[in-house]
Amino acid sequence: MKTGFPICLAVVVTAACAGATPKVYPIADKDSLALRVGCTPAEAEVFLDGVFQGTCASLSRPEALVRTSGGTHTLEVAARGFIPHRTVVEGSGITAGFSIRLRAATDAAGD
């Protein structure tokens, strides 16, 4: 009898701003990808491959996951008055956790 955890194939992250290093956890379905997204400000909107998934406030609950098929996907967090954050995620059979803090657009002008 074989026992064990699904094997993590890959997670590739490209961060556009404000660090987003994922925490990776195995999940039961080896062909899917689940994203745990913690972000601020609370009113920011979260998109996966251009499709609205909810606000940072609605996705901040511990049980809230954005689920999709395994493969390459684009996660974006955006809010009026803030610099949008875009991350490319590639993987299958994992849950990747992100903590994203958007920077105010006025902060970028002072850089």
Secondary structure, DSSP 8 states (H G I E B T S, - for coil): -------------EESSS----EEEE-S-TTEEEEEEEEESTT-EEEETTEEEEEHHHH-STT--EEEESEEEEEEEE-TTB--EEEEEEESSEEEEEEEE--BHHHHHT-
